[in-house]
Amino acid sequence: MNPDRIRLEPGWKAALAEVFATPGLQALRAFLAAELAAGKHIHPNPDEWFNAFNHTPLDRVRVVILGQDPYPTPGHAHGLCFSVRPDVQPLPKSLQNIFRELYDDLGIRNTCGSLMSWADQGVLLLNAVLTVESGRSASHQGKGWEALTDRAVQVLNARDAPLVFVLWGSHAQKKGAHIDRARHAVLEAPHPSPLSAHRGFFGSRPFSRINAILEKNGQPPIDWRT
């Protein structure tokens, strides 16, 4: 995968350049090209694969929310974990549960499922895998994206400025297992999916906790309205 041909925010492009040049990422590029050539539908659109990085520049990241892979439903995914395009209704169940917890936590009632406004305030909404075949959840896991997103987490972990990492579910918690908790705040809870939200996601109050940590660190809170 040639980083010179990828539209990527300059800070992230420099930080991830070495990973793009590895054989694993070259194999990923070949896999994606072959899938597209075979007529398979991949979500999100290619020009949105790096939306998380482009909407949250490296030097502006304050909060990191880790997801797993994009929504496989046509018209939903647009490159930010848990987020959907502004016109999508009904919202995916996990996002409905996130918004339910947000309302219980801060009294904010969101109906628009696009989380772009969060990303633009410094909330990196990063999936572990950045593409998926339409209708086939987790179909691109193990194809090479994980090396890139692992590197992104490592770069953020190495920063001196404290960040807030939000790890919902075992997959995110495994990916964030090596975060330096002496430097960064780490909030863990079960995944917001209907299968696990009642095991401790509801009532975890992540949004007020994030803002309290940011303010303690001398930073403005996130406006969680969409």
The 8 nearest C-alpha neighbors of each residue, nearest first, counted from 0:
[[1, 25, 28, 19, 24, 2, 20, 27],
 [0, 2, 3, 4, 19, 20, 5, 25],
 [3, 1, 5, 4, 19, 16, 0, 12],
 [2, 4, 1, 5, 6, 0, 12, 16],
 [5, 3, 2, 1, 6, 0, 7, 19],
 [6, 4, 2, 3, 7, 1, 0, 12],
 [7, 5, 4, 8, 49, 3, 46, 2],
 [6, 8, 12, 5, 53, 9, 11, 49],
 [7, 9, 53, 11, 10, 12, 56, 52],
 [10, 8, 12, 11, 7, 13, 56, 57],
 [11, 9, 13, 12, 57, 8, 14, 56],
 [10, 12, 14, 13, 9, 8, 57, 15],
 [11, 13, 9, 15, 10, 14, 7, 16],
 [12, 14, 16, 10, 11, 15, 9, 17],
 [15, 13, 11, 12, 16, 10, 154, 17],
 [14, 16, 12, 18, 13, 17, 11, 19],
 [17, 15, 19, 13, 18, 12, 14, 2],
 [18, 16, 20, 19, 15, 21, 14, 13],
 [19, 17, 20, 21, 15, 16, 147, 24],
 [18, 20, 16, 17, 0, 24, 21, 2],
 [19, 21, 17, 18, 0, 16, 22, 24],
 [20, 22, 18, 23, 24, 19, 25, 17],
 [23, 21, 25, 24, 26, 20, 19, 27],
 [24, 22, 26, 21, 25, 143, 27, 146],
 [23, 25, 27, 26, 22, 21, 19, 0],
 [24, 26, 0, 22, 28, 27, 23, 29],
 [27, 25, 29, 23, 24, 28, 22, 30],
 [28, 26, 24, 30, 143, 25, 29, 142],
 [27, 29, 25, 31, 0, 26, 30, 32],
 [28, 30, 26, 32, 27, 31, 33, 25],
 [31, 29, 27, 33, 28, 32, 26, 34],
 [32, 30, 34, 28, 33, 29, 27, 35],
 [33, 31, 29, 35, 34, 30, 36, 28],
 [32, 34, 36, 30, 31, 35, 37, 29],
 [35, 33, 31, 37, 36, 32, 39, 30],
 [34, 36, 38, 32, 37, 39, 33, 31],
 [35, 37, 33, 38, 34, 32, 39, 31],
 [38, 36, 34, 35, 39, 33, 32, 40],
 [39, 37, 35, 36, 40, 34, 33, 41],
 [38, 40, 35, 34, 37, 41, 132, 36],
 [41, 39, 133, 132, 38, 42, 35, 34],
 [40, 42, 132, 131, 133, 43, 39, 130],
 [43, 41, 131, 44, 130, 76, 132, 133],
 [42, 44, 76, 77, 47, 41, 78, 48],
 [43, 45, 47, 42, 46, 48, 41, 77],
 [46, 44, 47, 48, 43, 42, 41, 49],
 [45, 47, 44, 48, 49, 50, 43, 6],
 [48, 46, 50, 45, 44, 78, 49, 77],
 [47, 49, 78, 45, 50, 46, 129, 43],
 [50, 48, 47, 51, 52, 53, 78, 7],
 [49, 51, 78, 53, 47, 52, 48, 54],
 [52, 50, 79, 49, 54, 53, 124, 125],
 [53, 51, 55, 50, 49, 54, 56, 8],
 [52, 54, 50, 8, 55, 51, 7, 56],
 [53, 55, 51, 52, 119, 50, 118, 56],
 [54, 56, 52, 121, 118, 53, 123, 119],
 [57, 55, 59, 58, 52, 53, 8, 54],
 [56, 58, 59, 10, 60, 11, 55, 52],
 [57, 59, 56, 60, 10, 55, 61, 11],
 [60, 58, 56, 121, 57, 55, 61, 120],
 [59, 61, 121, 57, 58, 62, 122, 55],
 [62, 60, 121, 162, 122, 59, 163, 63],
 [61, 63, 122, 163, 162, 164, 60, 123],
 [64, 62, 123, 164, 122, 165, 163, 124],
 [63, 65, 165, 124, 123, 164, 125, 166],
 [66, 64, 125, 126, 171, 166, 124, 63],
 [67, 65, 126, 80, 125, 127, 68, 171],
 [66, 68, 126, 127, 128, 65, 170, 171],
 [69, 67, 128, 126, 127, 129, 66, 137],
 [70, 68, 76, 130, 131, 71, 129, 80],
 [69, 71, 76, 72, 75, 68, 136, 42],
 [72, 70, 133, 134, 136, 135, 131, 69],
 [71, 73, 70, 75, 134, 133, 74, 76],
 [74, 72, 75, 71, 133, 42, 76, 134],
 [73, 75, 76, 72, 84, 87, 83, 43],
 [74, 76, 83, 73, 84, 72, 70, 77],
 [77, 75, 43, 70, 83, 69, 78, 42],
 [78, 76, 43, 47, 79, 83, 84, 75],
 [77, 79, 50, 48, 47, 51, 76, 43],
 [80, 78, 124, 51, 82, 77, 125, 50],
 [79, 81, 124, 126, 66, 82, 125, 69],
 [80, 82, 94, 79, 83, 66, 93, 124],
 [83, 81, 113, 114, 80, 79, 112, 76],
 [84, 82, 75, 113, 112, 76, 77, 85],
 [83, 85, 113, 86, 87, 75, 77, 112],
 [86, 84, 113, 87, 111, 112, 83, 114],
 [85, 87, 84, 88, 111, 112, 83, 113],
 [88, 86, 84, 85, 89, 90, 83, 75],
 [89, 87, 90, 86, 112, 91, 111, 85],
 [88, 90, 87, 91, 92, 95, 112, 86],
 [89, 91, 88, 95, 92, 87, 94, 112],
 [92, 90, 94, 93, 95, 89, 88, 83],
 [91, 93, 95, 94, 96, 90, 192, 193],
 [94, 92, 192, 191, 96, 95, 91, 97],
 [93, 95, 97, 96, 91, 92, 81, 98],
 [96, 94, 92, 98, 93, 97, 90, 99],
 [95, 97, 99, 93, 94, 98, 191, 100],
 [98, 96, 94, 100, 99, 95, 101, 93],
 [97, 99, 101, 95, 96, 100, 102, 94],
 [100, 98, 96, 102, 101, 97, 95, 103],
 [101, 99, 103, 97, 102, 98, 104, 201],
 [102, 100, 98, 104, 99, 103, 105, 107],
 [101, 103, 106, 107, 99, 100, 104, 108],
 [104, 102, 100, 101, 106, 105, 99, 202],
 [103, 105, 101, 204, 102, 100, 106, 207],
 [106, 104, 102, 107, 101, 103, 207, 206],
 [105, 107, 102, 103, 104, 108, 101, 100],
 [108, 106, 102, 105, 101, 109, 224, 223],
 [107, 109, 102, 106, 110, 98, 101, 224],
 [110, 108, 111, 225, 107, 224, 98, 112],
 [109, 111, 112, 108, 225, 98, 90, 95],
 [112, 110, 113, 85, 109, 225, 86, 87],
 [113, 111, 83, 85, 82, 114, 110, 90],
 [112, 114, 85, 83, 82, 84, 115, 111],
 [115, 113, 82, 117, 116, 225, 112, 118],
 [116, 114, 118, 117, 113, 119, 225, 54],
 [115, 117, 119, 114, 118, 225, 120, 113],
 [118, 116, 120, 115, 114, 119, 122, 223],
 [119, 117, 122, 115, 120, 121, 116, 55],
 [118, 120, 116, 117, 121, 54, 55, 115],
 [121, 119, 117, 118, 122, 116, 221, 55],
 [120, 122, 60, 61, 59, 118, 55, 119],
 [121, 123, 118, 62, 117, 63, 120, 61],
 [122, 124, 63, 118, 55, 125, 62, 51],
 [125, 123, 80, 79, 64, 51, 122, 65],
 [126, 124, 65, 80, 123, 51, 66, 79],
 [125, 127, 66, 67, 68, 80, 128, 65],
 [126, 128, 67, 145, 148, 68, 66, 125],
 [129, 127, 68, 144, 126, 130, 145, 67],
 [128, 130, 48, 126, 68, 69, 127, 144],
 [131, 129, 42, 128, 69, 43, 139, 41],
 [132, 130, 139, 42, 41, 138, 71, 69],
 [133, 131, 41, 135, 40, 138, 42, 134],
 [132, 134, 71, 40, 135, 41, 72, 42],
 [133, 135, 71, 72, 132, 136, 73, 131],
 [136, 134, 132, 138, 133, 71, 137, 131],
 [135, 137, 138, 71, 134, 131, 70, 132],
 [136, 138, 140, 139, 68, 135, 131, 67],
 [139, 137, 136, 135, 140, 131, 132, 130],
 [140, 138, 131, 137, 142, 141, 130, 128],
 [139, 141, 137, 142, 138, 128, 144, 143],
 [140, 142, 143, 139, 145, 144, 128, 138],
 [143, 141, 140, 139, 27, 144, 30, 145],
 [144, 142, 27, 145, 141, 23, 24, 146],
 [143, 145, 128, 147, 146, 142, 148, 129],
 [144, 146, 148, 147, 143, 127, 149, 128],
 [147, 145, 149, 144, 148, 143, 150, 18],
 [148, 146, 150, 144, 145, 149, 18, 151],
 [147, 149, 151, 145, 150, 146, 127, 152],
 [150, 148, 146, 152, 151, 147, 145, 153],
 [149, 151, 153, 147, 148, 152, 154, 146],
 [150, 152, 148, 154, 149, 153, 155, 147],
 [153, 151, 155, 149, 150, 154, 156, 148],
 [154, 152, 150, 156, 151, 155, 157, 149],
 [155, 153, 151, 157, 152, 156, 150, 158],
 [156, 154, 152, 157, 158, 153, 151, 162],
 [155, 157, 153, 154, 158, 178, 152, 179],
 [158, 156, 154, 155, 153, 159, 179, 152],
 [159, 157, 155, 156, 160, 154, 161, 162],
 [158, 160, 161, 157, 182, 156, 155, 162],
 [159, 161, 158, 162, 182, 183, 61, 157],
 [162, 160, 183, 182, 159, 163, 184, 158],
 [163, 161, 183, 61, 62, 184, 164, 160],
 [162, 164, 62, 184, 185, 183, 63, 165],
 [163, 165, 63, 185, 62, 64, 184, 186],
 [166, 164, 64, 186, 63, 185, 187, 167],
 [167, 165, 187, 171, 172, 65, 186, 168],
 [168, 166, 190, 188, 189, 187, 171, 165],
 [169, 167, 190, 189, 170, 171, 172, 188],
 [168, 170, 172, 171, 173, 167, 189, 190],
 [169, 171, 173, 172, 168, 174, 67, 167],
 [172, 170, 174, 166, 173, 169, 168, 65],
 [173, 171, 169, 175, 166, 174, 170, 176],
 [172, 174, 176, 170, 171, 175, 169, 177],
 [175, 173, 171, 172, 176, 170, 149, 177],
 [176, 174, 172, 173, 177, 178, 171, 166],
 [175, 177, 173, 174, 178, 172, 171, 179],
 [178, 176, 175, 179, 174, 156, 173, 153],
 [177, 179, 175, 176, 156, 180, 183, 153],
 [180, 178, 181, 182, 183, 177, 156, 157],
 [181, 179, 183, 182, 178, 184, 185, 177],
 [180, 182, 179, 183, 184, 178, 161, 185],
 [183, 181, 180, 179, 161, 184, 159, 160],
 [182, 184, 161, 180, 162, 181, 163, 179],
 [183, 185, 163, 180, 164, 162, 186, 182],
 [186, 184, 164, 163, 165, 183, 187, 180],
 [185, 187, 165, 166, 164, 184, 188, 205],
 [188, 186, 166, 167, 165, 185, 189, 172],
 [187, 189, 167, 200, 199, 168, 190, 166],
 [188, 190, 168, 200, 167, 199, 195, 196],
 [189, 191, 168, 167, 192, 195, 196, 188],
 [192, 190, 196, 93, 96, 200, 97, 195],
 [191, 193, 93, 194, 190, 196, 195, 92],
 [192, 194, 196, 195, 191, 93, 92, 197],
 [195, 193, 192, 196, 197, 191, 190, 198],
 [194, 196, 198, 197, 193, 192, 190, 189],
 [195, 197, 191, 200, 198, 192, 193, 190],
 [198, 196, 195, 199, 201, 200, 193, 194],
 [199, 197, 195, 196, 200, 189, 201, 188],
 [198, 200, 201, 197, 189, 196, 188, 203],
 [199, 201, 196, 189, 188, 203, 191, 202],
 [202, 200, 199, 203, 100, 197, 196, 198],
 [201, 203, 204, 200, 199, 100, 104, 103],
 [202, 204, 200, 201, 205, 199, 188, 100],
 [205, 203, 104, 202, 206, 207, 208, 100],
 [206, 204, 208, 203, 207, 209, 186, 104],
 [205, 207, 209, 208, 204, 210, 101, 104],
 [206, 208, 210, 209, 205, 204, 211, 104],
 [207, 209, 205, 211, 206, 210, 212, 204],
 [210, 208, 206, 212, 211, 207, 205, 213],
 [209, 211, 220, 213, 207, 212, 208, 214],
 [210, 212, 208, 214, 209, 213, 207, 215],
 [213, 211, 215, 209, 210, 214, 216, 208],
 [214, 212, 210, 218, 216, 215, 211, 220],
 [213, 215, 217, 218, 216, 211, 212, 219],
 [214, 216, 212, 213, 217, 211, 218, 210],
 [217, 215, 213, 214, 218, 212, 161, 211],
 [218, 216, 214, 215, 213, 219, 212, 220],
 [217, 219, 214, 213, 216, 220, 215, 212],
 [218, 220, 214, 213, 221, 217, 210, 216],
 [221, 219, 210, 213, 214, 222, 218, 211],
 [222, 220, 223, 210, 219, 120, 117, 209],
 [221, 223, 224, 220, 117, 120, 116, 225],
 [224, 222, 221, 225, 117, 107, 206, 116],
 [225, 223, 222, 109, 107, 108, 116, 117],
 [224, 111, 116, 109, 114, 223, 113, 112]]
